[in-house]
């Protein structure tokens, strides 16, 4: 979005310097209104890319013949 021009321009930036710090600190800034952004067709995701994932199908039940034999141990 930033590379497509959706950032507001800085109208004023106030910085302060702190002894021993390598960089200045931004104390205050005033921004222009954020421009409107319209995505390019290539940036619109395909339908279904973020749809909720359905529950996996339930496992198929398999019947076991029980002829009364005991477990051999």
Secondary structure per residue as TSV (DSSP state, phi and psi in degrees):
chain	resnum	aa	ss	phi	psi
A	1	X	-	360.0	-38.8
A	2	X	G	-64.2	-40.0
A	3	X	G	-73.2	-13.8
A	4	X	G	-94.4	5.8
A	5	X	T	90.7	25.3
A	6	X	-	-94.3	13.7
A	7	X	S	-96.6	141.3
A	8	X	-	-75.5	143.5
A	9	X	-	-79.4	144.1
A	10	X	E	-80.6	124.6
A	11	X	E	-91.5	-34.6
A	12	X	E	-154.0	139.3
A	13	X	E	-132.6	126.9
A	14	X	E	-109.6	126.6
A	15	X	E	-117.9	158.4
A	16	X	E	-129.6	147.3
A	17	X	-	-104.2	137.9
A	18	X	-	-118.5	130.4
A	19	X	T	-58.9	132.6
A	20	X	T	88.9	-12.2
A	21	X	-	-89.0	143.6
A	22	X	S	-75.3	-35.8
A	23	X	S	-120.1	156.3
A	24	X	-	-72.6	159.2
A	25	X	E	-109.7	140.6
A	26	X	E	-76.7	118.5
A	27	X	E	-93.2	-35.4
A	28	X	E	-158.1	148.5
A	29	X	E	-147.0	150.7
A	30	X	E	-122.7	126.2
A	31	X	E	-112.3	148.9
A	32	X	-	-72.5	165.2
A	33	X	-	-59.1	144.8
A	34	X	-	-69.7	127.6
A	35	X	-	-68.6	154.6
A	36	X	-	-68.0	148.6
A	37	X	-	-126.6	127.4
A	38	X	-	-119.9	120.5
A	39	X	-	-67.5	145.8
A	40	X	-	-72.8	153.2
A	41	X	G	-54.7	-32.6
A	42	X	G	-70.1	-19.2
A	43	X	G	-91.2	-9.1
A	44	X	S	-81.8	123.3
A	45	X	-	-66.4	153.7
A	46	X	-	-67.2	148.8
A	47	X	T	-59.8	138.2
A	48	X	T	93.3	-6.4
A	49	X	T	-68.1	-25.7
A	50	X	T	-121.7	21.3
A	51	X	-	-66.4	149.0
A	52	X	-	-64.6	145.7
A	53	X	-	-79.4	128.1
A	54	X	-	-69.1	155.5
A	55	X	-	-63.3	143.9
A	56	X	-	-65.8	152.3
A	57	X	-	-63.0	146.4
A	58	X	-	-67.9	144.1
A	59	X	-	-64.7	148.1
A	60	X	-	-75.7	132.5
A	61	X	-	-79.0	136.2
A	62	X	-	-114.9	128.6
A	63	X	-	-86.8	144.2
A	64	X	-	-116.7	129.2
A	65	X	-	-69.7	127.5
A	66	X	-	-110.7	101.0
A	67	X	-	-98.1	17.0
A	68	X	S	86.4	2.5
A	69	X	-	-70.0	142.8
A	70	X	-	-78.9	159.7
A	71	X	-	-71.6	130.6
A	72	X	-	-80.8	60.9
A	73	X	-	-154.7	360.0
